[in-house]
Amino acid sequence: MKKIFLCFGLMAILFASCQQKTKDKDMIEKPEIEVKDGVLSPEVLWSFGRIGEVSVSPDGEKILYTVTYYSIEQNKGNAEVYIMDKDGKNVKRITETKNSEFNVVFNPKGDKIGFIYADEEGVNIWQMNLDGTKREKISDFKEGDLEGFAYSPDGNKILYVRALPKKDNYTYLKEGLDKTTGRINDDLMYRHWDNWVDNIPQPFVAEFDGKKLSEGTNLLEGTEFESPMRPWGGMEQLAFSPDSKKIAYTCRKKTGKEYAYSTNSDIYLYDIASKEVKNLSENMMGYDQNPVFSSDGKYLAWESMERDGYEADKIRLMLCDLASGRVTYMTEDFDQNANGIRFSEDNKYMYFISDYHGRDNIYKMTIADKTIKQLTQEVADYTSVIPTKDRLIATQMSMLHPVEIWSVDEKTGKEQKISTTNDDLMAKIKWGKVEERKLKATDGKDLYTWVIYPPDFDSTKKYPTLLYCEGGPQSTVSQFWSYRWNFSIMASHGYIVVAPNRRGLPGFGQEWNEEISGDYGGQCMKDYLTAIDEISKEPYVDKEHRGAVGASFGGFSVYWLAGHHDNRFKAFIAHNGMFNLEQQYLETEEMWFVNWDLGGPYWSNDPKVKKSYANSPHLFVTKWNTPLLVIHSEFDFRIVASQGMAAYNAAVNLGIPARYLYFPDETHWVLKPQNGVLWQRNFFDWLDKWLKPESSAAKRMTESEKKFAEQMNNR
């Protein structure tokens, strides 16, 4: 439910695409699409090439990356591999296959490319030359459960992750029932985010002679512990030591109910020869993950949270001196998160990404004295950074452009885009502008708010306006580019978008971030109303045609605002939102989340807990008076589909115009191309119907809807 998890949704798409046996003879290539009048339509949005993994060669001279294009007709995507020089020149596509390549990396010598690919025999590790020739399979897994791999620094071993079947304790009840679809559960965490927990990812290490893998050793043999941790973890949660003799891995050594209640993961150091394991973060109670070795083997750094059960705690940078075992909290005086840690080549510095006031930029820490310097100043989000000998290679996105690869010169401060994946398509589209406004919240604090304007904005005209409600709950409204909640496509359809960084978001200090827990109907909602009220003072905002939209906690916010907005809005859209908090407590899977953010179960007598549930949107439906579009998906196990169905049914029973868009095959996200287009079409059809009286959507109103619209106009 956090912004930083957006990239993992893309990884999930790539993986799913890899596992499918492609039957269609047509290759999915870069689509040719007409951009009518410069409008960013749903079909145009799905035509962008999506840069995925980026890898830099050991000598720093070459950059390897994947680009995924989608076919709306075939309803799937395909990732291909590209290579270019470090300055962005000599770009070459080096694969042309019907299935996606993923986990694409250089080998330690830099003369081969390793990757994972699915063919008719299963999902396996492959190698090829730098020009894409001599594709050779180096593993022989017959089942499609390979999830990632990494070379050891000496090239003689490979670390890989396979998903192993979970033990079924009830096979004796299923004898002779080969067609039964029944599931028998006797513990919590039987499903997680978007999957039933039928298998468990675990790491293996195997010898590698340059051509074939030997049989692997399971680092977690005999357990049902997962590493990497689902649903977000990948190979960044494991790391080889520079001498290739040890492996650091992330693991939460818990299962079932204990797992569902705790975020206490640890960093373990595994000795390959002796198989001895040491817990490096034993007395650290929150999330500890994503270990990174210094190249000299002296240090191990990782990301850490302090408190068990608090998934949105400050992300701290920890540094372990491996000789002494001493762990130092490196960002104690830095009231921001630290993500994506990397060591400099000389091991004197660490680089990381941190969010500040709605921007994710690159920072550099001097290890000796823990001083921190912000290196980049873009009104954008950097999503990764890789140090090389003479520059930083990074990925960056913003509200006005998707992810591309950038080069950053530390000495001059110059930031240069070096990939051109979407330049041709970008040039065909008319773009609006993004403006930051600093408003005053009801408690006098600064409320940083993004305002996104339509292309060809004319301040003498009036525009329908949307309040965007962020999910998370603790996810910054930063300069993200989304393929669903995309501010540019909203602006391209003639809407002004107001996107406040309300209470409960990181990037504004830990105190600001924590003000939402236990207070869902409090200051965060006042911040939303402040933002829309203040921006509505502008003459170009059509105050008679305003809407509020959001997903997840943003969906909860829409449901809550529906009962408290005092006639500000004329349309609502809630995607996968919490409607009934009592229902939510017993339907969700990660119990630590509801225990922390709501304070505990609804049967508690604690006044703070009672306050949480007293703000449940379902308690205020008698005050609903505004058209509502509800969107929900069957495989959302975080906020299950019954929440959306209940909200929709309430609206219909109350005589309020409503629509229910239901996806039986989607998750907390909408990942399939045709579903994504249908989502966008419904989004704008609903808003246009109620917020644009002259639109074709409004002209399709039924008589009862017209009557309801008149009633809204007169209130």
N, C-alpha and C positions, 0 to 999 in steps of 0.2 A: 504494500500500500504506500510505497514511497516512490519519489521521483527517480532515485538512483536505480530502481528496479526496471525502468523503461527499457534499457538496453537488453535485459534478460529476456523480455518478451520477444525481441528480434532473434535472440539465440535459440529460443524455443521453436520459432518458425523455421529457422535453418535446419534444426535437428529433425523436426517433423518431416520437412521436405526431403532430407537425406534418406529417411527410413522408407519412404514410399518407393515402390517399384514403378517406374515411369512406363506407362503403357502407350501414351500418346506419342506418335512419331514426330510431332512438331517440337522443335526446340523453343524454349522460352528465351527470347532475345529482348534487347532494348526496344520497347514499343514505339511505334510511330503514332503520334497523336496530334490532332488539331486542337489548338488552344483558341477558342472562340472569344474574341473581344478581350483577350488577355485575362480571362476569368479562371481562377484556380478552382476547377470543378472536382468532384470526387474521382472522376476517371483520370483527370490530370494528376491528382495527388497520388494515385496508385501507379502512375507511370514513372515516378522518380526512381532512380537507382539508389539502393540503400547500401552504403558502405558498412561492412561488418568488421571482421577481424583485421588488425594491422600488425605486421611483424617487420622488424628491421634486421637486416643481415648482420652477422657478427662484426664485419668491418665497417658497418654504418653506411655503406655506399648504396644499398638497394632497399626498396620498400615493397613489401608483399601485402596484398590486401584482397578482400573479396567484395564483390558487388552483386546484390540480389535484385533481379527484376521480376515483376509479377505479371501473370496473364489473367485478366479478369475472365476471359472465355474459358481457360483451362482451370481456373479457380485455385491456382497454386503459384509458387515462386521457384526460382532456380538461382543459385549462387555460382558465379564463376570467379576464377582467380586471375588477378592482374599483378604485374610487376613494373616498377619504374625506378628511375634514379632518385637519389635523395633530394634533388632539387625539383622533382616532378616531371623531368624530361624523360623521353624514350619510354612512354607508356605502352605496355604490351599485354594483351590478353593471352594467357597461356593455357587455358582449358576451354573446351567446347563439349560439354557433356549434358546428358539429359537429367542427371541427378546433381544435387549440390555437393560441392567440396566444402568441408568446414574443418575447424581446428587447424588452420593452415599456418605452418611455421617453417623457418629455416632450420636445417640441422646445424650442429655446433661448428662444423667446418665451413658452412655457408655454400657448399657445392650441391646440395640437394634440398628439396622442399618436401616436408612431410605433411600429410593431411589425412582426413577421414573421409571415406567414400562408401556408398552403398551400391552394390551390384546384385545380380541374381543369387549370389552365394552368401550374402549377408553384409554387415557393416564392418569394415576393417581399416587398418592403418595402411597407407600407401606412401610411396616415395616417387618423385620424378625429378628430372633435371630442371635447371632454372628457366629453361625455355619451354617446359611442359612436355618434353619428350621422355621416352623410356619410363612410362608409368608402370610401377611394379608394386604388387601387394606384399607387405612384409609381415602381416599377421594372418591367422587362419581361424577367425572366430566364425562359427556357423550360425549363431543366433544374433539378432539385431539389437544387442544390448550394450554396445560400446559407446561411451559418452564423451571421452576426451583422452588426450595423451600428451606427454612431454618427453623430449630427449634429455638424458643426463648430460652435464657439461662436457664429459669426456667422450660422449657419443656411444658408449658401450652398454648402456642400459636404456630402457624405456619405462616410464611410469604411465600407467593407463588406468582408466576407471571403467568398470563394468557394473551393470545393474543386475544383481543376483535375486532370484525368486525368494520371496519371503516364505518362511515355513508355514505350512497349512496344518493346523492342529486338529482339523476336523475332516480329514479324508475318510475316516471310518463311517461318517454319516452320509458320505456322497457315493458310497459303493453302489454300482449299477445305475448311477444317475448321471450319465455322461452328457446329458443335454440340460442339466440344471443350470440356472443363472443366479441361483441364490448365493448371497455372501453372508458369512457368519463372522461376527465381530464380538470380541469380549474385552475390548480395551479402547482407550481413546487413540487419536491419531491414526485412524483407519483410512482416512483420506486427507489430502493436503493440497490446498489451493486449487488445483485443477486436475488432480489424478487420485485414483484409489491407490493406496499404498500396497501394491502387489509385489514390488521389488525394491531393492535397496542398493544405492550406488556405493561401491567400495573400491579402494585403490589397490592396484597390483604393480609389482616391479619385476621386470624380466631382463635377462641378458639379451644383447643385440649385437650381431656380428656384422652389421651393415646391410644384411640382406633379409634375414629372418629373425623373428622373435623366438626365444626359448619359452618354456612353460613359465608362467608368472607365479609369484608369491603374493598372497593376499595379506596386506598389512593389518587387516582386521579379521583375520581368520577365526571362525567359530563364534562370531558375534552378529548381531543385527543392527549395529551402529552404522550410520551413514557418513560418508566423506567422499566428495563434498556434500555440504548440507543443502537439502532441497528446501524451497524450489529454486533459489537464486544461484547457488554455488556452482562454479565450474572449476577449471584447472587452476585458476588464480588462488584456490584454497589449498593448493599443494605446491611444494617446491623442493627441488634437489639442492643439496649443499654444493658449493663450488668444486669440492674434491670428489663428488659423485658417490660418497659413502653413506650419506644420510638423507633422509626425507623429512621435511616438516609438513605436517598435515593438520587440517582443521577438522575437529570432530566434536559433536555434542554426544557424549557417551551415555545416552538415555534412550528409552523406547516407551511407547504407549503413553499412559497418563502422565508419567514423569516428564517425557519429552514435550507433551502438549502444554505443560505448565511452566517450562523453563527456557530461557535463552542462553543458559550458561554453557557455551562451547569453549574449547580450549585449543591451544597450539601444542601439538605433540611432536617430539623429535624421535624418529625411528632409525636405528642403526641397521643397515642392510645386512651386514655380515653376522652380527650377533642376534638380531631381531629384538634387541632391547628397546624399550620405549620410555621416554621421559616427558612428563608434563611440564611445559615451560611457563604455564599461566595458571597454575593450580589454585592459587588464592585470589584469582580475578574472576568475578562472579557473573559478568555479562557476556555478550558476544565477544569472542576473540577469534579473528579470522584473517585470511589473506596474508600468509607469511612470505617475506621476501629476504633472501640472503644478500649480504654485501659480497662483492666479488672476491674479497680476500678471506672470506669465511669467518671473520671475527664477530660479525653481528647478524642478528636476525631481527627484522622489524615486522610489526603487524598492526592491524587495526583492532581497537579494543573499545568495548563499552563497559561502564563500571557496574551497573545494577542489573541483577537478574530479573527477567520478566519485562524489562523496558526496552522494546525494540527500536525506539527512536531516541535513545540516550546519545549524548555527545560521542562522536567517533574520535577516539584518542589515538595518537601515534605512540606506540611502545617500542623500545629498543632494548634488546637483550644482548649483553656481553656473553658470548657462548663459553668463554673460558671460565668465567666466574659464576655465570648463571644470574648475574644481577640484571634486573629489569628496570629501566628508567622511563618515566612518563615524560615524553619529550614535548608535548603541547599543553602542559598544565596551565601556562599563562596565555594561551591562545583560545579565545572563546568562539571557536569555529570547529567544524569537522575537518578531518583529514582522510581523503580517499585516494586509492590508486598509488600507493607508495612505490618509489623507485630510488635506487642509489645512483649517485654519480659514478663515473668510471674510476675515479680515484678514491671513492668511498668517504670523502670528506663532507658530502652533502646528501640530503634526501629531497626529492621532489614529490609533490602531491597536489591533488585537486581539492579546492575548498570553495564552499559557497559563501558569498557575502553580499547581502542586499540584492538577491535575485540574480546573481551572476556567478558562474563557476569558473574560476581562474586558476592558473598554475602558480604554486608557491614553492620556495626553496628554503630549506633549513640547513644551517651550519651545525653539524653534529657536535662540534667541540663546545659551543656555548649556547646552543638551542635557539639562536636568533633566526627569525623568519622574515623573508622578503617576498613580496608579491611581484611575480615576474611579468604577468600579462595583465592588461587593463581593458580587455574587450568587453563590450556589451553583448555577451555571448556566453555559452556554456562550453568549456573544454570538458571532454568526457574521458580522455586518457592522455598520458604523456610518456614518451620513451626517450631518455637521455642518450645522446651519441657524443662522439668526441668533439664535434664542432657546432652542434645545434640540438634542439629538442624537436622530436617528431610527435605531433599530437593530433587528436581529432577534436573537431569543434562544430557546434550547431548553434542556431539562434531561432527566434520566432520568425525570421525572414529567410532562413535557408536550412536545408537538411545537413546531416553530417558530411563533412569533407575533411581531408587530411591537410594539416597545416605544419609549417616549419617556423620555429621560434629561435631567433638569434639572441642569446642572453646578453651579449656585449652591447648590441645596438638597440635591443628591445623591439626589433622589427618582427612583426607577425605576418606571415605570408601564406596564403592558400596555395597548395601545390598540386592538389587533385582537381580535376575538371569534370567529374562524373556527370554533374547536372547543369553545367553552364549553359548548354544549348537550350534546355527546357526552361531554365530560369529566365533567360532573355525573352521568352515569348509571353511571360506572365506580367501583368501589372501588379505592382506591390504597393501596399499602403505603408504607413510609417508607424513606428513604435515609440511611445513617449513615456518617460517615467514621471510620475507625479508623487509628491510627498504631501500627504494629507495629515490632518490632526484627528486622532481617534478620540472617542468619548472620554478617555482617561488622560488625554493630553499628550500621549505618546505619538511618535511619527509612524504613519501607516504608509509604507511604500507600495505604490500601485502602478501597474502597467496599464496604459491605455493604447489600444491598437485601433488605428483609423483605416477606413476603406481606401482603396486606390482612388486617385483623383478627388480626394477629400475637398469639400467646399464648405468653409465655416459659415457661410450664409444659409446653408440648407439644414434641414433637420433629419436625423438618422435614427432608426430604431436601434436600441442599445441593449447589450447583454451583460449581465453580471456573471462572471465565471467563478464557480466555487471549486476550489482545489480539493483533491483527495488526500489520502495519506493515512491518518490526518496530518502527520508531520512530513509534508513534502513541499519544498519551496516552489513558488511560482517564479521559476527562473527563466532563462532564455531557451527553453526547450522547444524542440521541433517534434510534433507528434503526428502520426498518421491517422489519428482519430480526433483527438482534442487539439485541433490545429487552429491557432488564432488567425493565421493568414487566410485560410479558406473561409472562416467566419467573416472576416473583413472584406474579402473578395465578393461575398454575397450581399454586401451593402450594410453590414452591421458594425457599429462601434462596440468594442469589447473592453470591459472594465475588469481587470484581473488583479485583485488586491492580495498582498502577502499578509493575510490576516493572522491573528494570534494563533500560535501553535505550529509555526513553521521554522525550520532551521535557517541559519544565515543571518540572524538578527540577535544572536546571543542565546545562551541556554535558558535564561529566565523567560524570554519571549516564547521559545519553543515549548516550554513546559506548562504554559498558562492554559492550554486546552484540556489537559488530562483531568477528567472528572468535572469538566465545565463545558460540555458540548453546546449547551444552549446559552452560554454566557458571553464573554467579551469577544469571542471569535465571531459570533453572529452580529454583535454591535459593530464590529469592524466591517463586515459585509455591507450593512445598511449605511454606515458612514461613507464607504467608497461609492456606492451607487448614488447616494444623496448629494455628495459633493460634486461628482462629475456631472450629475444631472443639472447642476446650476449653469452649465455651459449652454449657450443658446442653440447649439447644434444638436443637442440631445433631445430626442422626441420623448418627453416624459409620459406621453399617453401610450407609448408602445415600447415597453421595456420587458425583458424576460430574464430569467435566471436559469442557469444550466450547470450540471456537474455530475461527476461519477464517484462512486465509492463513498468516502466521507463527504465529497461534494454532492452526491446523491442524497445522503442524509440531510445535508444543508438545505437542499431544495425542498425536501419534504418538510423540514422544520420551518423554513421561510414561508411555505404555503399556508401555515397556520399563524404566522406572525408578521406578515409583510405590510399590513395596513394599506392594501390596495395599490402598492407600488408597481406590481408586475401584472402583465396580461398573458403571460405564457410561462410554463415551467417544463424543463426536461430533466429527468433523473435517471441516471444509468447505474445499475448495480448498487443501489443505495440502501442503507439501513433504514427501515421504516418502523419496526417494532423492536426496541432494544431488549426487552425481556426475551423475545423470540431469538434475537441475535445471540444472546449469551449462550444459549443451549444449541444453536445451530452451527456456530463457527467451529473451526478446528484448532487454531492456535489460542489456547485458553489464556496464555500469558497476555495477549493483547487486550481482551475484554477485562481481565482482572486488573490490568494496570490502568487502562483508559477509562473504564467505567467504575473502577474501584472494587469490583467483586460481583458476586451473584445478586440477582434482584431480590432474593429472599433475606439478604443481610439487613440488619437493623441499624447499621451505621448511617447517620444522617447524610454524610457525603455521598454514600452509595445511593441512598434514596433520592438525593438531588439529581444524580445522573439519570436514573430511570424516569424521574418526573419530567424530564425534557424529551422523552421519546415522542417522535412526530405523530405516532398513531393516536396519541392522547388529544391531539388538537385538530382532528379531521373535521369537527363540526364548524371550524372556522375557515375551512377551505372554500374558495370561491373563484378559482382560476384554472383554466384548461391545463391538463397535465399529460405529457408523454412519458411513459415508463418504458425503460429498456432493461432487460435482464437476460441472463444466460444460464443454461442448465448446469454447465460444468464449472460454475463459480462456487467453489466450496468455502470461500472466505465469507461471502454474503450470499446466501443461497436464494434460488429463484422465487421461493415462496414470499420473500420480502417484497419483491417487485409486484408479484401477483396480488398480494394483500393491499398494497397501496393503490394499484389500478382498480381493484374491486371496490375499494372504499370510495374512490372518486365517482365511479359509475353509479354506485348505490346512492350517492349524495346528489346525483343529477348534474355532475360536472363533466363537461366534455373531456374525454380521455382516450388515449390510444396506448396499446400494449404491444411493443415490439419484442418478440421472444426468440432467442436463438437456442435450439436444442443441442447444438454442437459447438458452442463457444464457451469461453471461460470468463475470468474477470476482465479479459480483454476480448477484442473482436479481431481475429487474425486472418481469416480467410478473405480473399479479395472480394468475392461477390457479396459476402455478408458485410464487409467494410463499406462497399458502395451503397448497399441497401441502408446501412446505418446512417450514412451521410445524407442520402436522399430523404429519409424520414426526418432527420434533424432539421433540415431546411424547409421541408414541406410543412412541418408543424409550426415552426417559427414564422414562416411567411404567412401562413393562414391567419395567425392571430396578431402579428405585428406589422404586416404590410397590407393594408386594406385594398390596395390596387393590384395586388399580385394575383397570378393565376390560381395559386393555392387558396387564397381568400375567396375567389369567385367560385370555387368548388364547395363552399360551405353548404351544409344542409340548412333547411329552414330553422330547425331547432338551434343550430350553431349560430346562425345569424341573430336569432333572438337573444341568445346568451351573450354574444358580442355587444349587442345594444345595451344590455343590462350592465355589462362591465363599463361601457363608455359613460353610463349615467351615474355610476357610483362615485 
